[in-house]
Amino acid sequence: KQVVNKMMKQVVTDVTRPEEMMERLAVLETGLADCAAWVETVTDTGKRMEDKLPGLQHKLGMVVTISNKMVDEVSSITSNVKNLNTMNNMVRNMKPVPSYRDVSPPPSPTRQVLTKPLPSIRRLPTVPFLSAATSQHQGGVET
């Protein structure tokens, strides 16, 4: 608008030739047309950016949510690792407890090892009870 007003003042104040004036007006119209095209391009770009903004904000919200979840998971895993390290250090500092393989079971009553040797088995002398009883019946003498 300022350019057009300036041109109008020049036309009113200066008496120039109509050919020059027409050339100036043509240049001015071309410049104004270029400016209008640029304004339209910028306006369209602005509208497209405004249209994309809610989608980008939604995606950003999703990224923030996922990032927060990842931070929570990492802190949980870090805490678990610290707890495991503490447990490992405690186990290393403890006295070794014998495992079930190292401890022999108590002897069972049936398999106990005797400290005294077993008596030897020997043949006992036979008693002549039957022979004496049969001899009395047959008239023999008792011995």
DSSP file with accessible surface (Angstrom, degrees, kcal/mol):
  #  RESIDUE AA STRUCTURE BP1 BP2  ACC     N-H-->O    O-->H-N    N-H-->O    O-->H-N    TCO  KAPPA ALPHA  PHI   PSI    X-CA   Y-CA   Z-CA
    1    1 A K     >        0   0  201      0, 0.0     4,-2.8     0, 0.0     5,-0.2   0.000 360.0 360.0 360.0 -40.1    0.0    0.0    0.0
    2    2 A Q  H  >  +     0   0  169      1,-0.2     4,-2.5     2,-0.2     5,-0.2   0.893 360.0  50.2 -62.6 -39.4    2.8    2.4    0.8
    3    3 A V  H  > S+     0   0   83      2,-0.2     4,-2.4     1,-0.2    -1,-0.2   0.924 111.5  48.1 -65.1 -41.3    4.4    1.8   -2.6
    4    4 A V  H  > S+     0   0   54      1,-0.2     4,-2.5     2,-0.2    -2,-0.2   0.934 112.2  48.9 -66.1 -43.2    1.1    2.5   -4.3
    5    5 A N  H  X S+     0   0   98     -4,-2.8     4,-2.2     1,-0.2    -1,-0.2   0.915 111.0  50.6 -62.8 -40.8    0.5    5.7   -2.3
    6    6 A K  H  X S+     0   0  143     -4,-2.5     4,-2.1     1,-0.2    -1,-0.2   0.915 110.6  49.4 -62.1 -42.2    4.0    6.9   -3.0
    7    7 A M  H  X S+     0   0   23     -4,-2.4     4,-2.3     1,-0.2    -2,-0.2   0.902 108.6  53.0 -65.2 -38.3    3.4    6.3   -6.7
    8    8 A M  H  X S+     0   0  116     -4,-2.5     4,-2.5     1,-0.2    -1,-0.2   0.909 108.3  50.3 -64.9 -40.2    0.1    8.1   -6.6
    9    9 A K  H  X S+     0   0  147     -4,-2.2     4,-3.0     1,-0.2     5,-0.4   0.910 109.7  51.3 -63.9 -39.4    1.8   11.2   -5.0
   10   10 A Q  H  X S+     0   0   66     -4,-2.1     4,-2.7     1,-0.2    -1,-0.2   0.905 110.1  49.3 -64.0 -39.8    4.5   11.1   -7.7
   11   11 A V  H  < S+     0   0   61     -4,-2.3    -2,-0.2     1,-0.2    -1,-0.2   0.925 114.9  44.2 -65.1 -42.3    1.8   11.0  -10.4
   12   12 A V  H  < S+     0   0  117     -4,-2.5    -2,-0.2    -5,-0.2    -1,-0.2   0.922 122.9  35.4 -70.5 -42.8    0.0   13.9   -8.9
   13   13 A T  H  < S+     0   0   99     -4,-3.0     2,-0.5    -5,-0.2    -2,-0.2   0.886 114.2  56.0 -81.1 -41.8    3.1   16.0   -8.2
   14   14 A D     <  -     0   0   79     -4,-2.7     2,-1.0    -5,-0.4    -1,-0.1  -0.798  68.9-148.9 -95.5 133.2    5.2   15.2  -11.2
   15   15 A V        +     0   0  145     -2,-0.5     2,-0.3    -3,-0.0    -4,-0.1  -0.887  36.1 163.7 -98.5 102.6    4.0   15.7  -14.5
   16   16 A T        -     0   0   42     -2,-1.0    -2,-0.0    -5,-0.2     0, 0.0  -0.734  44.3 -79.9-113.5 174.0    5.8   12.9  -16.4
   17   17 A R     >  -     0   0  150     -2,-0.3     4,-2.1     1,-0.1     5,-0.2  -0.404  35.5-124.8 -73.7 147.8    5.2   11.4  -19.7
   18   18 A P  H  > S+     0   0   87      0, 0.0     4,-2.5     0, 0.0     5,-0.2   0.842 108.4  58.4 -64.2 -29.1    2.5    8.8  -19.9
   19   19 A E  H  > S+     0   0  111      2,-0.2     4,-2.3     1,-0.2     5,-0.2   0.930 108.2  45.3 -67.0 -43.7    4.9    6.2  -21.3
   20   20 A E  H  > S+     0   0   64      1,-0.2     4,-2.7     2,-0.2    -1,-0.2   0.905 112.6  51.7 -63.5 -41.4    7.2    6.4  -18.3
   21   21 A M  H  X S+     0   0   22     -4,-2.1     4,-2.5     1,-0.2    -2,-0.2   0.908 109.2  49.6 -62.5 -40.5    4.2    6.3  -16.0
   22   22 A M  H  X S+     0   0  127     -4,-2.5     4,-2.3     2,-0.2    -1,-0.2   0.896 110.8  50.0 -66.3 -39.7    2.9    3.2  -17.7
   23   23 A E  H  X S+     0   0  134     -4,-2.3     4,-2.5     2,-0.2     5,-0.2   0.926 111.8  48.2 -63.9 -43.9    6.3    1.5  -17.4
   24   24 A R  H  X S+     0   0   93     -4,-2.7     4,-2.6     1,-0.2    -2,-0.2   0.904 111.9  49.2 -63.6 -41.2    6.4    2.3  -13.8
   25   25 A L  H  X S+     0   0   64     -4,-2.5     4,-2.9     2,-0.2    -1,-0.2   0.891 110.2  51.1 -64.9 -38.4    2.9    1.1  -13.2
   26   26 A A  H  X S+     0   0   48     -4,-2.3     4,-2.4     2,-0.2    -2,-0.2   0.929 112.1  46.3 -65.0 -43.5    3.7   -2.2  -15.0
   27   27 A V  H  X S+     0   0  108     -4,-2.5     4,-2.6     1,-0.2    -2,-0.2   0.924 113.9  49.8 -63.3 -41.9    6.8   -2.7  -12.9
   28   28 A L  H  X S+     0   0   28     -4,-2.6     4,-2.7    -5,-0.2    -2,-0.2   0.919 110.1  49.3 -63.4 -43.7    4.8   -1.9   -9.8
   29   29 A E  H  X S+     0   0  130     -4,-2.9     4,-2.5     2,-0.2    -1,-0.2   0.908 111.4  50.0 -63.2 -39.5    2.0   -4.3  -10.8
   30   30 A T  H  X S+     0   0   82     -4,-2.4     4,-2.6     2,-0.2    -2,-0.2   0.937 111.8  47.9 -64.4 -45.2    4.6   -7.1  -11.4
   31   31 A G  H  X S+     0   0   34     -4,-2.6     4,-2.5     1,-0.2    -2,-0.2   0.909 112.8  48.7 -60.9 -43.0    6.2   -6.4   -8.0
   32   32 A L  H  X S+     0   0   75     -4,-2.7     4,-2.6     2,-0.2    -1,-0.2   0.886 110.1  51.3 -65.8 -38.1    2.8   -6.4   -6.3
   33   33 A A  H  X S+     0   0   60     -4,-2.5     4,-2.3     2,-0.2    -2,-0.2   0.914 110.5  49.1 -64.5 -41.7    1.8   -9.7   -8.1
   34   34 A D  H  X S+     0   0   83     -4,-2.6     4,-2.5     2,-0.2    -2,-0.2   0.925 111.6  49.2 -62.6 -43.5    5.1  -11.3   -6.9
   35   35 A C  H  X S+     0   0   63     -4,-2.5     4,-2.7     1,-0.2    -2,-0.2   0.912 110.2  50.8 -61.3 -42.5    4.4  -10.1   -3.3
   36   36 A A  H  X S+     0   0   58     -4,-2.6     4,-2.5     2,-0.2    -1,-0.2   0.909 110.1  50.2 -63.1 -39.6    0.8  -11.4   -3.5
   37   37 A A  H  X S+     0   0   49     -4,-2.3     4,-2.6     2,-0.2    -2,-0.2   0.916 111.8  48.0 -64.8 -41.4    2.2  -14.8   -4.6
   38   38 A W  H  X S+     0   0  172     -4,-2.5     4,-2.8     2,-0.2     5,-0.2   0.905 110.8  50.8 -65.7 -41.0    4.7  -14.9   -1.8
   39   39 A V  H  X S+     0   0   90     -4,-2.7     4,-2.7     2,-0.2    -2,-0.2   0.925 111.4  48.5 -60.9 -42.9    2.0  -13.9    0.7
   40   40 A E  H  X S+     0   0  121     -4,-2.5     4,-2.8     2,-0.2    -2,-0.2   0.926 112.0  48.9 -64.7 -41.3   -0.2  -16.7   -0.6
   41   41 A T  H  X S+     0   0   80     -4,-2.6     4,-2.6     2,-0.2    -2,-0.2   0.936 113.5  46.1 -63.6 -45.5    2.7  -19.2   -0.4
   42   42 A V  H  X S+     0   0  103     -4,-2.8     4,-2.7     1,-0.2    -2,-0.2   0.914 112.9  50.5 -63.9 -41.5    3.5  -18.2    3.1
   43   43 A T  H  X S+     0   0   63     -4,-2.7     4,-2.4    -5,-0.2    -2,-0.2   0.926 111.5  47.5 -63.5 -43.9   -0.1  -18.3    4.2
   44   44 A D  H  X S+     0   0   72     -4,-2.8     4,-2.6     2,-0.2    -2,-0.2   0.915 112.2  49.8 -62.5 -43.2   -0.5  -21.8    2.7
   45   45 A T  H  X S+     0   0   51     -4,-2.6     4,-2.5     1,-0.2    -2,-0.2   0.922 110.5  50.5 -62.2 -42.3    2.6  -23.0    4.4
   46   46 A G  H  X S+     0   0   28     -4,-2.7     4,-2.5     1,-0.2    -2,-0.2   0.910 110.4  49.3 -61.7 -41.9    1.4  -21.6    7.7
   47   47 A K  H  X S+     0   0  118     -4,-2.4     4,-2.4     2,-0.2    -1,-0.2   0.912 110.9  49.7 -65.0 -42.1   -2.0  -23.3    7.3
   48   48 A R  H  X S+     0   0  139     -4,-2.6     4,-2.1     2,-0.2    -2,-0.2   0.914 111.1  49.7 -62.6 -40.9   -0.2  -26.6    6.6
   49   49 A M  H  X S+     0   0  126     -4,-2.5     4,-1.5     1,-0.2    -2,-0.2   0.908 110.5  49.8 -64.2 -40.8    2.0  -26.2    9.6
   50   50 A E  H  < S+     0   0  138     -4,-2.5    -1,-0.2     1,-0.2    -2,-0.2   0.879 110.4  51.1 -64.2 -37.0   -1.1  -25.5   11.7
   51   51 A D  H  X S+     0   0  124     -4,-2.4     4,-0.5     1,-0.2    -2,-0.2   0.860 112.6  45.7 -67.5 -35.1   -2.8  -28.6   10.4
   52   52 A K  H  X S+     0   0  139     -4,-2.1     4,-2.4     1,-0.2     5,-0.2   0.719  93.9  81.9 -79.4 -20.7    0.3  -30.7   11.2
   53   53 A L  H  X S+     0   0   87     -4,-1.5     4,-2.8     1,-0.2     5,-0.2   0.905  88.3  49.5 -58.0 -46.7    0.7  -29.3   14.7
   54   54 A P  H  > S+     0   0   78      0, 0.0     4,-2.4     0, 0.0    -1,-0.2   0.922 112.5  49.0 -61.9 -39.2   -1.9  -31.4   16.5
   55   55 A G  H  X S+     0   0   40     -4,-0.5     4,-2.5     2,-0.2    -2,-0.2   0.916 112.6  47.4 -63.1 -42.9   -0.5  -34.6   15.0
   56   56 A L  H  X S+     0   0  104     -4,-2.4     4,-2.6     2,-0.2    -1,-0.2   0.899 111.1  51.3 -65.6 -38.9    3.0  -33.6   16.0
   57   57 A Q  H  X S+     0   0  117     -4,-2.8     4,-2.3    -5,-0.2    -2,-0.2   0.901 110.2  50.0 -64.1 -39.6    1.9  -32.8   19.5
   58   58 A H  H  X S+     0   0  124     -4,-2.4     4,-2.2    -5,-0.2    -2,-0.2   0.937 111.8  47.3 -63.5 -46.1    0.2  -36.2   19.7
   59   59 A K  H  X S+     0   0  136     -4,-2.5     4,-2.5     1,-0.2    -2,-0.2   0.905 110.9  52.1 -62.2 -40.3    3.3  -38.0   18.6
   60   60 A L  H  X S+     0   0  111     -4,-2.6     4,-2.6     1,-0.2    -1,-0.2   0.909 107.9  52.0 -62.7 -40.7    5.4  -35.9   21.0
   61   61 A G  H  X S+     0   0   34     -4,-2.3     4,-2.4     1,-0.2    -1,-0.2   0.903 109.7  49.3 -61.5 -40.8    3.1  -36.9   23.8
   62   62 A M  H  X S+     0   0   94     -4,-2.2     4,-2.8     2,-0.2     5,-0.2   0.920 111.0  49.6 -64.6 -42.6    3.5  -40.6   22.9
   63   63 A V  H  X S+     0   0   91     -4,-2.5     4,-2.8     1,-0.2    -2,-0.2   0.918 110.8  49.8 -63.5 -41.3    7.3  -40.2   22.8
   64   64 A V  H  X S+     0   0   71     -4,-2.6     4,-2.6     2,-0.2    -1,-0.2   0.928 111.8  48.8 -63.8 -42.4    7.2  -38.5   26.3
   65   65 A T  H  X S+     0   0   73     -4,-2.4     4,-2.3     2,-0.2    -2,-0.2   0.942 113.8  45.3 -62.5 -47.2    5.0  -41.4   27.7
   66   66 A I  H  X S+     0   0   95     -4,-2.8     4,-2.6     1,-0.2    -2,-0.2   0.915 112.4  52.2 -63.8 -40.7    7.3  -44.1   26.2
   67   67 A S  H  X S+     0   0   57     -4,-2.8     4,-2.4    -5,-0.2    -2,-0.2   0.920 109.1  49.6 -62.4 -42.6   10.4  -42.2   27.5
   68   68 A N  H  X S+     0   0   91     -4,-2.6     4,-2.4     1,-0.2    -1,-0.2   0.904 110.7  50.1 -63.1 -40.6    8.9  -42.0   31.0
   69   69 A K  H  X S+     0   0  132     -4,-2.3     4,-2.6     2,-0.2    -1,-0.2   0.908 110.5  50.0 -63.1 -41.1    8.1  -45.7   31.0
   70   70 A M  H  X S+     0   0  120     -4,-2.6     4,-2.8     2,-0.2    -2,-0.2   0.910 109.5  50.9 -64.6 -39.7   11.7  -46.5   29.8
   71   71 A V  H  X S+     0   0   85     -4,-2.4     4,-2.5     1,-0.2    -2,-0.2   0.925 111.1  48.9 -63.3 -42.2   13.1  -44.3   32.6
   72   72 A D  H  X S+     0   0  101     -4,-2.4     4,-2.3     2,-0.2    -2,-0.2   0.920 112.6  47.6 -62.4 -44.2   10.9  -46.2   35.1
   73   73 A E  H  X S+     0   0  120     -4,-2.6     4,-2.8     2,-0.2     5,-0.2   0.919 111.8  49.8 -63.2 -44.0   12.0  -49.6   33.8
   74   74 A V  H  X S+     0   0   88     -4,-2.8     4,-2.8     1,-0.2    -2,-0.2   0.922 111.6  48.1 -62.9 -42.4   15.7  -48.6   33.8
   75   75 A S  H  X S+     0   0   67     -4,-2.5     4,-2.3    -5,-0.2    -1,-0.2   0.902 112.4  49.7 -67.0 -36.1   15.5  -47.3   37.4
   76   76 A S  H  X S+     0   0   55     -4,-2.3     4,-2.4     2,-0.2    -2,-0.2   0.933 112.8  46.1 -65.4 -44.5   13.7  -50.5   38.4
   77   77 A I  H  X S+     0   0   95     -4,-2.8     4,-2.7     2,-0.2    -2,-0.2   0.913 111.6  52.5 -65.5 -40.1   16.3  -52.7   36.7
   78   78 A T  H  X S+     0   0   63     -4,-2.8     4,-2.4    -5,-0.2    -1,-0.2   0.925 109.7  48.9 -60.9 -42.0   19.1  -50.6   38.3
   79   79 A S  H  X S+     0   0   59     -4,-2.3     4,-2.4     1,-0.2    -2,-0.2   0.915 111.2  49.7 -63.9 -42.7   17.5  -51.1   41.7
   80   80 A N  H  X S+     0   0   87     -4,-2.4     4,-2.5     2,-0.2    -2,-0.2   0.901 110.3  50.4 -63.2 -40.4   17.3  -54.9   41.1
   81   81 A V  H  X S+     0   0   69     -4,-2.7     4,-2.7     2,-0.2    -2,-0.2   0.919 109.9  50.4 -64.9 -41.7   20.9  -55.0   40.0
   82   82 A K  H  X S+     0   0  132     -4,-2.4     4,-2.4     1,-0.2    -2,-0.2   0.920 110.9  49.3 -61.7 -42.0   22.0  -53.1   43.2
   83   83 A N  H  X S+     0   0   93     -4,-2.4     4,-2.5     2,-0.2    -2,-0.2   0.909 111.3  49.3 -63.1 -41.4   20.0  -55.5   45.3
   84   84 A L  H  X S+     0   0  108     -4,-2.5     4,-2.8     2,-0.2    -2,-0.2   0.906 110.3  50.6 -65.2 -40.1   21.6  -58.5   43.5
   85   85 A N  H  X S+     0   0   84     -4,-2.7     4,-2.4     2,-0.2    -2,-0.2   0.909 110.3  49.9 -63.5 -41.2   25.1  -57.0   44.0
   86   86 A T  H  X S+     0   0   77     -4,-2.4     4,-2.3     2,-0.2    -2,-0.2   0.932 112.0  47.9 -61.9 -44.4   24.3  -56.5   47.7
   87   87 A M  H  X S+     0   0  108     -4,-2.5     4,-2.6     1,-0.2    -2,-0.2   0.912 110.8  51.6 -63.4 -41.9   23.2  -60.1   48.0
   88   88 A N  H  X S+     0   0   75     -4,-2.8     4,-2.5     1,-0.2    -1,-0.2   0.916 110.2  48.8 -61.4 -43.5   26.3  -61.4   46.2
   89   89 A N  H  X S+     0   0   80     -4,-2.4     4,-1.6     2,-0.2    -1,-0.2   0.900 111.3  50.0 -64.1 -39.5   28.5  -59.5   48.5
   90   90 A M  H  X S+     0   0  106     -4,-2.3     4,-0.8     2,-0.2    -2,-0.2   0.919 111.3  48.6 -64.2 -42.5   26.7  -60.8   51.5
   91   91 A V  H >< S+     0   0   92     -4,-2.6     3,-0.7     1,-0.2    -2,-0.2   0.908 109.7  52.2 -65.6 -40.0   27.0  -64.4   50.2
   92   92 A R  H 3< S+     0   0  180     -4,-2.5    -1,-0.2     1,-0.2    -2,-0.2   0.851 110.0  49.3 -64.0 -33.8   30.7  -63.9   49.5
   93   93 A N  H 3< S+     0   0  141     -4,-1.6    -1,-0.2    -5,-0.2    -2,-0.2   0.599  93.9  94.5 -83.3 -11.2   31.3  -62.7   53.1
   94   94 A M  S << S-     0   0  118     -4,-0.8     3,-0.1    -3,-0.7    -3,-0.0  -0.423  86.6-100.8 -78.9 155.8   29.4  -65.6   54.7
   95   95 A K        -     0   0  187      1,-0.1     2,-0.2    -2,-0.1    -1,-0.1  -0.508  49.4 -97.4 -69.3 145.0   31.1  -68.8   55.9
   96   96 A P        -     0   0  128      0, 0.0    -1,-0.1     0, 0.0    -4,-0.0  -0.432  34.9-146.2 -68.5 131.3   30.7  -71.6   53.5
   97   97 A V        -     0   0  121     -2,-0.2     2,-0.0    -3,-0.1    -3,-0.0  -0.852  24.7-112.1 -95.7 128.7   27.9  -73.9   54.5
   98   98 A P        -     0   0   80      0, 0.0     2,-0.1     0, 0.0    -1,-0.0  -0.379  32.4-130.4 -63.4 140.2   28.5  -77.5   53.6
   99   99 A S    >>  -     0   0   53      1,-0.1     4,-1.4    -2,-0.0     3,-0.9  -0.309  28.8 -96.7 -83.4 173.5   26.2  -78.7   50.9
  100  100 A Y  T 34 S+     0   0  177      1,-0.3    -1,-0.1     2,-0.2     0, 0.0   0.788 125.1  57.1 -64.1 -22.5   24.2  -81.9   51.1
  101  101 A R  T 34 S+     0   0  194      1,-0.2    -1,-0.3     3,-0.1     0, 0.0   0.815 105.4  50.3 -76.1 -30.9   27.0  -83.6   49.1
  102  102 A D  T <4 S+     0   0  122     -3,-0.9     2,-0.5     2,-0.1    -2,-0.2   0.759  98.6  74.6 -78.6 -26.5   29.6  -82.7   51.7
  103  103 A V  S  < S-     0   0   84     -4,-1.4    -1,-0.0     1,-0.0     0, 0.0  -0.778  76.6-141.7 -93.2 124.7   27.6  -83.9   54.7
  104  104 A S        -     0   0  100     -2,-0.5    -3,-0.1     1,-0.1    -2,-0.1  -0.656  25.3-112.9 -84.0 142.1   27.5  -87.7   55.1
  105  105 A P        -     0   0  107      0, 0.0     3,-0.1     0, 0.0    -1,-0.1  -0.322  37.8 -94.4 -70.6 153.7   24.2  -89.0   56.3
  106  106 A P        -     0   0  115      0, 0.0     2,-0.1     0, 0.0     0, 0.0  -0.377  52.2 -95.2 -64.7 146.5   24.0  -90.6   59.8
  107  107 A P        -     0   0   92      0, 0.0     5,-0.1     0, 0.0    -3,-0.0  -0.383  39.5-118.8 -66.0 141.8   24.4  -94.3   59.7
  108  108 A S    >   -     0   0   47      1,-0.1     3,-1.0     3,-0.1     4,-0.2  -0.428  22.9-113.6 -76.9 154.8   21.2  -96.2   59.6
  109  109 A P  G >  S+     0   0  108      0, 0.0     3,-0.8     0, 0.0    -1,-0.1   0.847 116.5  51.6 -59.9 -30.7   20.5  -98.6   62.5
  110  110 A T  G 3  S+     0   0  131      1,-0.2    -2,-0.0     0, 0.0     0, 0.0   0.756 115.3  40.9 -79.2 -19.7   20.7 -101.6   60.2
  111  111 A R  G <  S+     0   0  200     -3,-1.0    -1,-0.2     2,-0.1    -3,-0.1   0.074  80.7 139.7-115.5  22.8   24.0 -100.6   58.8
  112  112 A Q    <   -     0   0  113     -3,-0.8     2,-0.5    -4,-0.2    -4,-0.0  -0.437  55.2-120.7 -69.5 143.0   25.8  -99.4   61.9
  113  113 A V        -     0   0  136     -2,-0.1     2,-0.3     1,-0.0    -1,-0.1  -0.718  26.9-135.4 -85.2 125.6   29.4 -100.3   62.2
  114  114 A L        -     0   0  115     -2,-0.5     4,-0.1     1,-0.1    -1,-0.0  -0.606   8.3-154.7 -84.0 140.8   30.0 -102.4   65.3
  115  115 A T  S    S+     0   0  144     -2,-0.3    -1,-0.1     2,-0.1    -2,-0.0   0.793  81.8  62.7 -83.6 -27.1   33.0 -101.5   67.4
  116  116 A K  S    S-     0   0  166      1,-0.0    -2,-0.1     3,-0.0     2,-0.1  -0.780  93.0-115.0 -95.3 141.3   33.2 -105.1   68.9
  117  117 A P        -     0   0  123      0, 0.0    -2,-0.1     0, 0.0     3,-0.1  -0.390  34.9-102.4 -72.6 151.3   33.9 -107.9   66.5
  118  118 A L        -     0   0  138      1,-0.1     2,-0.1    -4,-0.1     3,-0.1  -0.438  41.4-103.3 -68.3 144.4   31.2 -110.5   66.1
  119  119 A P        -     0   0  112      0, 0.0     2,-0.1     0, 0.0    -1,-0.1  -0.418  41.6-106.0 -66.6 147.8   31.7 -113.7   68.0
  120  120 A S        -     0   0   92     -2,-0.1     2,-0.6     1,-0.1     0, 0.0  -0.448  29.1-122.6 -73.4 147.3   32.8 -116.5   65.8
  121  121 A I        +     0   0  171     -2,-0.1     2,-0.3    -3,-0.1    -1,-0.1  -0.814  39.6 170.7 -92.4 122.0   30.3 -119.1   65.0
  122  122 A R        -     0   0  195     -2,-0.6     2,-0.4     0, 0.0     0, 0.0  -0.918  40.0 -93.9-128.2 163.1   31.4 -122.6   66.0
  123  123 A R        -     0   0  233     -2,-0.3     3,-0.1     1,-0.1    -2,-0.0  -0.540  38.2-138.5 -78.4 127.0   29.7 -125.9   66.2
  124  124 A L        -     0   0  137     -2,-0.4    -1,-0.1     1,-0.1     2,-0.0  -0.585  28.8 -98.0 -83.2 151.5   28.3 -126.6   69.6
  125  125 A P        -     0   0  113      0, 0.0     2,-0.3     0, 0.0    -1,-0.1  -0.363  39.9-117.1 -67.9 145.4   28.7 -130.1   71.0
  126  126 A T        -     0   0  128     -3,-0.1    -3,-0.0    -2,-0.0     0, 0.0  -0.609  21.5-130.9 -82.8 143.1   25.6 -132.3   70.6
  127  127 A V    >   -     0   0   86     -2,-0.3     2,-2.1     1,-0.1     3,-0.5  -0.820  10.5-135.0 -96.3 132.7   23.8 -133.5   73.7
  128  128 A P  T 3>  +     0   0   85      0, 0.0     4,-1.5     0, 0.0     5,-0.1  -0.279  61.2 129.2 -84.6  53.2   23.1 -137.2   73.8
  129  129 A F  H 3> S+     0   0  153     -2,-2.1     4,-2.2     2,-0.2     5,-0.2   0.936  73.3  44.8 -71.0 -44.8   19.5 -136.8   75.0
  130  130 A L  H <> S+     0   0  146     -3,-0.5     4,-2.1     1,-0.2     5,-0.2   0.906 111.9  51.2 -68.2 -38.4   18.0 -138.9   72.4
  131  131 A S  H  > S+     0   0   67      1,-0.2     4,-1.6     2,-0.2    -1,-0.2   0.905 112.3  47.3 -68.9 -35.3   20.5 -141.7   72.7
  132  132 A A  H  X S+     0   0   37     -4,-1.5     4,-1.7     2,-0.2    -2,-0.2   0.901 111.7  50.5 -71.5 -39.6   20.1 -141.8   76.5
  133  133 A A  H  X S+     0   0   43     -4,-2.2     4,-1.4     1,-0.2    -2,-0.2   0.901 111.6  47.4 -67.0 -36.7   16.3 -141.8   76.3
  134  134 A T  H  X S+     0   0   74     -4,-2.1     4,-1.1    -5,-0.2    -1,-0.2   0.867 108.6  54.8 -74.3 -31.4   16.3 -144.6   73.8
  135  135 A S  H  <>S+     0   0   35     -4,-1.6     5,-4.0    -5,-0.2     4,-0.2   0.858 104.4  54.6 -73.9 -30.1   18.7 -146.7   75.9
  136  136 A Q  H ><5S+     0   0   82     -4,-1.7     3,-1.2     3,-0.2    -1,-0.2   0.907 107.5  50.3 -68.7 -38.7   16.5 -146.5   79.0
  137  137 A H  H 3<5S+     0   0  162     -4,-1.4    -1,-0.2     1,-0.3    -2,-0.2   0.821 110.4  49.6 -68.6 -26.2   13.6 -147.8   77.1
  138  138 A Q  T 3<5S-     0   0  162     -4,-1.1    -1,-0.3    -5,-0.1    -2,-0.2   0.373 127.9 -95.8 -95.2   3.7   15.7 -150.6   75.9
  139  139 A G  T < 5S+     0   0   66     -3,-1.2    -3,-0.2    -4,-0.2    -2,-0.1   0.712  75.4 144.9  95.2  24.4   17.0 -151.5   79.3
  140  140 A G      < -     0   0   37     -5,-4.0     2,-0.4    -6,-0.1    -1,-0.2  -0.259  50.6-100.3 -91.7 174.0   20.2 -149.6   79.3
  141  141 A V        -     0   0  126     -2,-0.1     2,-0.3     1,-0.0    -1,-0.1  -0.776  31.1-119.5 -97.6 145.9   21.9 -147.8   82.1
  142  142 A E              0   0  138     -2,-0.4    -9,-0.0    -6,-0.1   -10,-0.0  -0.538 360.0 360.0 -83.1 142.6   21.8 -144.2   82.6
  143  143 A T              0   0  175     -2,-0.3    -1,-0.1     0, 0.0   -11,-0.0  -0.757 360.0 360.0-111.2 360.0   24.9 -142.4   82.5
